[in-house]
Structures are given as structure tokens and as C-alpha cells.
Amino acid sequence: MAEPSLEEVPLPAPPGAPAEASDALLALPAGASADEPAAGVLVVPDGTGCDEPVRAALARLAAAGFAALAPRAPAWLADPAADCAAEWSAFAARPDRDEVRRGEAALAVLAEHPRVDADRVGVVGLGAGGTLAFLLGCASRGVAAVVVLGGRVVYPELSAAKPVQPLELALNLGAPVLGLFGEADPAVPLQDRDALRDRLTQFAVRCEVRALPGAGHGFSNPSRGGYHEPAARDAWERTLRFLGEELAAT
């Protein structure tokens, strides 16, 4: 796949949250203009700081006709080979409130771009970024579609940084959800996937929740030991189809 031209876009420091990413990578599709703006997609990285999967996601999205933005956030997971317990320990220390504020600031930058249709903006979360994508969909009325490519929807425990279970916020969702998880991912077991589907159905949120056969934790990131190429390919095919349907121009 030919990599699209990427431009660096400054990100403002979100009010009330510690500053981290100061810029983002933006990929624009061919043909997008102020007269014919493209749908936008915010890509939320998984915390490993690995550039390759983020650039690959931007390339896929731009090739499919979306304007895609990804914050260049620093790694909070020092070891991409970390197991689920170590990943949770690092993720648990990051306040959800700050993460959502950073996401909302990035969404605003994307939506305000002159070649992006602000009414057609979705969010795709990679790995742990899937949790943040879900939270962002619950918090922001400017999100028209949510894709969770892995990422916990039920926390092992609550704390000051993670005071509310993600599923408890599902009532606030105003966008359809595609949730794709590794069938063998211990961070998102069958009961959590079922709970997600049940809760979204309860609140009349259109959704598809699917387990990918043979895949485990970190299935979409080539830099992680759990990378599963067939599942990653399947997930991206489903993601692009879902976004194409939900973010289509009317």
C-alpha cells in the first residue's frame, strides 16, 4: 500500500489536562476539498508509541477516502511485549478524564479542517486506544461512528483515575459502535463482549460486536507478540466497510 503524504498538525493543550502530544499526523485523501470535504476519522493509538501501526492506519483510511488524524502521543507502555497485567497497570494510572479531554481537542482540530465534513467524523481506537475511543464516543456529540479494535470495556478495578466502568457510560452514546476483539484476548473475555453487546442493545445503540477467531491481545499491532495478520486484515476490512456506511454523505 502506498503511504499517503502526511502533514504535521499542531494540537492545542486541552484545558485541565496535562499537556502530552503537541502535534498529530494528518492524512488527506485525494480529491478532498473545501467544496467536497471528506469524512474524518480520529485514530487513537494503543500507547506503545510504535509509529508503524499508526501510519498504516492512516494510509488505509486515506486510501478509502477518509481524512485521518492521529495524535503523536508519547508511549505510556514502555514494553510492547508487556502482558495484559503490565499493560493494565500502566493504563490504570492514566486518568480517563484527561484522556477524553485530549481526544476532544484532537477531534476539534480534525472537524475544523477545511477539507473535512464536521458532521461526518468517526473515531477508531487501536488496542488500549479502543477503550479511549469508546469513552470519547460516550462523551462527545461530535462523534458519528465508533470502532473499537481491542481495548477493555470492563475495568478489573476502579480508582480515582478510572472511576467509572466504560459500559456504565453507554447510555450517552449517540453513535453506532463496531467492536472487534481477539477471541482469546484475556483482557476482553466472552462475558465482557456479551455485556457490551447487551448494554448497547439495551440503550438502542446500533452495534456489531464480534470475536475474531485465533486472535488474542494486541492482534492489530505488528510490533506486538500477539499480532495476528488474518484477524488484523479482517478487522480493517470490517472497519472500512462500517465507516463507509456510517459516515457516508447524505
C-alpha positions as CSV (number, residue, x, y, z in Angstrom):
1,M,0.0,0.0,0.0
2,A,1.4,3.4,-1.0
3,E,1.8,5.6,2.0
4,P,-0.1,8.9,1.7
5,S,1.6,12.2,2.2
6,L,1.4,13.1,5.9
7,E,1.4,16.5,7.4
8,E,2.1,17.5,11.0
9,V,-0.7,19.4,12.6
10,P,-0.3,21.2,15.9
11,L,-2.6,20.1,18.7
12,P,-3.7,22.6,21.4
13,A,-3.2,21.7,25.0
14,P,-6.7,20.6,26.3
15,P,-8.0,22.7,29.2
16,G,-7.5,20.9,32.5
17,A,-5.3,18.1,31.2
18,P,-1.6,17.7,31.4
19,A,0.0,18.5,28.0
20,E,1.4,15.5,26.2
21,A,1.1,15.3,22.4
22,S,1.9,18.6,20.8
23,D,1.1,17.6,17.3
24,A,-0.6,15.0,15.1
25,L,-0.2,13.3,11.8
26,L,-2.9,14.1,9.2
27,A,-3.5,12.1,6.0
28,L,-5.9,13.6,3.5
29,P,-7.5,11.6,0.7
30,A,-7.1,12.6,-3.0
31,G,-9.9,14.9,-4.1
32,A,-10.9,16.3,-0.7
33,S,-11.5,20.0,-0.9
34,A,-13.5,22.7,0.9
35,D,-16.2,22.3,-1.7
36,E,-16.2,18.5,-1.4
37,P,-15.0,17.7,2.1
38,A,-14.2,14.2,3.2
39,A,-15.4,12.4,6.3
40,G,-12.9,12.4,9.1
41,V,-11.6,9.7,11.3
42,L,-9.6,10.2,14.5
43,V,-7.2,7.3,15.2
44,V,-6.4,6.7,18.9
45,P,-3.1,4.9,19.3
46,D,-2.6,2.0,21.7
47,G,0.1,3.5,24.0
48,T,3.1,1.6,22.7
49,G,4.4,4.6,20.9
50,C,5.0,2.5,17.8
51,D,4.7,4.6,14.7
52,E,4.2,1.8,12.1
53,P,0.6,0.7,13.0
54,V,-0.5,4.3,13.3
55,R,0.9,5.2,9.8
56,A,-0.6,2.1,8.4
57,A,-4.0,3.0,9.8
58,L,-3.7,6.5,8.3
59,A,-2.8,5.0,5.0
60,R,-5.7,2.6,4.9
61,L,-8.2,5.3,5.9
62,A,-6.9,7.9,3.4
63,A,-6.9,5.3,0.6
64,A,-10.5,4.6,1.4
65,G,-11.4,8.3,1.1
66,F,-11.3,9.5,4.7
67,A,-9.3,12.3,6.2
68,A,-7.5,10.7,9.1
69,L,-5.8,12.3,12.1
70,A,-3.6,10.5,14.8
71,P,-2.1,12.3,17.8
72,R,1.6,11.7,18.1
73,A,1.3,10.7,21.8
74,P,4.3,9.5,23.8
75,A,4.5,5.9,24.8
76,W,3.0,5.1,28.2
77,L,3.6,1.4,27.7
78,A,7.3,1.1,27.8
79,D,7.5,-2.5,26.6
80,P,5.3,-3.5,23.6
81,A,5.7,-7.1,24.7
82,A,4.1,-6.5,28.0
83,D,1.4,-8.9,29.1
84,C,-2.2,-7.8,29.9
85,A,-1.4,-7.3,33.6
86,A,1.5,-5.0,32.9
87,E,-0.4,-3.1,30.3
88,W,-3.4,-2.6,32.7
89,S,-1.0,-1.3,35.4
90,A,0.3,1.4,33.1
91,F,-3.1,2.2,31.6
92,A,-4.8,2.4,35.0
93,A,-2.5,5.2,36.1
94,R,-3.8,7.5,33.2
95,P,-6.9,9.4,34.2
96,D,-9.8,8.8,31.8
97,R,-10.9,12.4,32.2
98,D,-7.6,13.7,30.9
99,E,-7.6,11.1,28.0
100,V,-11.1,12.2,26.9
101,R,-10.1,15.9,27.0
102,R,-7.1,15.2,24.8
103,G,-9.3,13.2,22.5
104,E,-11.9,16.0,22.3
105,A,-9.1,18.5,21.5
106,A,-7.9,16.3,18.6
107,L,-11.4,15.8,17.4
108,A,-11.9,19.6,17.2
109,V,-8.8,20.0,15.2
110,L,-9.9,17.4,12.7
111,A,-13.5,18.7,12.5
112,E,-12.3,22.2,11.9
113,H,-10.1,21.3,9.0
114,P,-11.5,23.0,5.8
115,R,-11.3,19.7,3.9
116,V,-13.2,17.7,6.5
117,D,-17.0,17.5,6.9
118,A,-17.5,18.2,10.6
119,D,-20.9,16.3,10.5
120,R,-19.2,13.1,9.4
121,V,-16.4,12.3,11.9
122,G,-15.7,8.9,13.5
123,V,-13.1,7.5,15.8
124,V,-11.1,4.3,15.6
125,G,-9.2,3.0,18.7
126,L,-6.2,0.6,18.4
127,G,-5.7,-1.8,21.3
128,A,-6.0,0.2,24.5
129,G,-6.9,3.1,22.4
130,G,-10.1,1.3,21.7
131,T,-11.2,1.9,25.3
132,L,-10.5,5.6,24.8
133,A,-12.4,5.6,21.5
134,F,-15.4,4.2,23.3
135,L,-15.1,6.8,26.1
136,L,-14.8,9.5,23.5
137,G,-17.9,8.3,21.7
138,C,-19.8,8.5,25.1
139,A,-18.5,12.0,25.9
140,S,-18.7,13.8,22.6
141,R,-21.8,14.5,20.5
142,G,-19.5,15.2,17.5
143,V,-18.7,11.5,17.0
144,A,-20.8,9.8,14.3
145,A,-19.2,6.3,14.5
146,V,-17.0,4.4,16.9
147,V,-14.7,1.5,16.2
148,V,-13.0,-0.5,19.0
149,L,-10.2,-2.7,17.7
150,G,-9.4,-4.3,21.0
151,G,-9.4,-2.5,24.3
152,R,-11.2,-3.2,27.6
153,V,-14.8,-2.3,28.1
154,V,-14.8,-3.6,31.7
155,Y,-12.0,-2.5,34.1
156,P,-10.6,-5.0,36.5
157,E,-10.9,-2.4,39.2
158,L,-12.0,1.2,39.7
159,S,-9.9,4.0,41.1
160,A,-9.6,7.8,41.1
161,A,-8.1,7.6,37.6
162,K,-10.7,5.2,36.4
163,P,-13.8,6.0,38.5
164,V,-16.5,4.6,36.2
165,Q,-16.8,1.4,34.1
166,P,-16.9,2.2,30.4
167,L,-20.1,0.2,30.0
168,E,-21.8,2.4,32.5
169,L,-21.4,5.3,30.1
170,A,-23.0,3.6,27.1
171,L,-26.3,5.4,27.7
172,N,-24.5,8.5,26.5
173,L,-23.6,7.0,23.1
174,G,-25.1,8.8,20.2
175,A,-23.2,6.9,17.5
176,P,-23.2,3.3,16.3
177,V,-20.4,1.0,17.5
178,L,-18.3,-1.7,15.9
179,G,-16.4,-3.7,18.4
180,L,-13.8,-6.2,17.2
181,F,-11.9,-8.3,19.7
182,G,-9.5,-11.2,19.8
183,E,-11.4,-14.3,20.6
184,A,-8.6,-15.4,23.0
185,D,-7.9,-11.9,24.5
186,P,-7.9,-12.3,28.3
187,A,-8.5,-8.6,28.7
188,V,-11.8,-8.8,26.9
189,P,-13.3,-12.3,27.7
190,L,-16.5,-13.6,26.4
191,Q,-18.6,-12.3,29.3
192,D,-17.3,-8.8,28.7
193,R,-18.1,-8.9,24.9
194,D,-21.6,-10.2,25.7
195,A,-22.0,-7.5,28.3
196,L,-21.0,-4.8,25.7
197,R,-23.5,-6.2,23.2
198,D,-26.3,-6.4,25.8
199,R,-25.7,-2.9,27.1
200,L,-25.6,-1.3,23.7
201,T,-28.7,-3.2,22.7
202,Q,-30.4,-2.1,25.9
203,F,-29.8,1.5,25.0
204,A,-30.8,1.1,21.4
205,V,-27.3,1.8,20.1
206,R,-26.7,0.1,16.7
207,C,-23.8,-2.2,17.1
208,E,-21.8,-5.1,15.9
209,V,-19.6,-6.9,18.5
210,R,-17.5,-9.7,17.0
211,A,-14.8,-12.1,18.3
212,L,-12.0,-12.7,15.7
213,P,-11.1,-16.4,15.6
214,G,-7.5,-17.3,16.5
215,A,-6.6,-13.8,17.7
216,G,-5.6,-12.7,21.2
217,H,-4.5,-9.5,22.8
218,G,-2.8,-6.8,20.6
219,F,-3.9,-8.6,17.4
220,S,-3.8,-5.4,15.2
221,N,-0.3,-4.2,16.1
222,P,2.6,-5.8,14.1
223,S,5.1,-4.7,16.8
224,R,3.4,-6.8,19.5
225,G,3.8,-10.5,20.1
226,G,0.0,-11.0,19.8
227,Y,-0.2,-9.7,16.2
228,H,-2.5,-11.9,14.1
229,E,-2.3,-10.9,10.5
230,P,-5.5,-12.7,9.3
231,A,-7.5,-11.1,12.1
232,A,-6.0,-7.7,11.6
233,R,-6.8,-7.8,7.9
234,D,-10.4,-9.0,8.6
235,A,-10.8,-6.2,11.2
236,W,-9.7,-3.5,8.9
237,E,-12.0,-4.7,6.1
238,R,-14.9,-4.6,8.5
239,T,-13.8,-1.2,9.9
240,L,-13.6,0.4,6.4
241,R,-17.0,-1.0,5.4
242,F,-18.6,0.1,8.7
243,L,-17.1,3.7,8.4
244,G,-18.1,3.8,4.7
245,E,-21.7,3.1,5.7
246,E,-22.0,5.2,8.8
247,L,-20.0,8.3,7.5
248,A,-21.5,8.3,4.0
249,A,-22.5,11.7,2.7
250,T,-26.3,12.3,2.7
